[in-house]
Amino acid sequence: MREFINAATTGGGGVTAGGVFSGQLIIALAGLILMACFGSWGAYLRWKDSKALREALDAGDIRTAIKIRSK
């Protein structure tokens, strides 16, 4: 058992674990940033469609409103 513990704790295992954890953190942050960007883009498109739908309904153009709504 002592040989196993010595082998497991030698050889810079802590540095390797630190590198893996920091790499995973970078990937997680990049994923979070991408999700926030896509979410913002989707919210903008939704707002733009809602604005166009409101304008079409205010103008009384039902066909355009149905086209916008069916997207």
Contacts in CASP RR format, 6 or more apart in sequence:
PFRMAT RR
TARGET T0000
AUTHOR 0000-0000-0000
METHOD contacts of the structure
MODEL  1
MREFINAATTGGGGVTAGGVFSGQLIIALAGLILMACFGSWGAYLRWKDS
KALREALDAGDIRTAIKIRSK
49 68 0 8 1.000
49 71 0 8 1.000
52 68 0 8 1.000
53 65 0 8 1.000
53 68 0 8 1.000
53 69 0 8 1.000
56 62 0 8 1.000
56 64 0 8 1.000
56 65 0 8 1.000
56 68 0 8 1.000
57 65 0 8 1.000
END
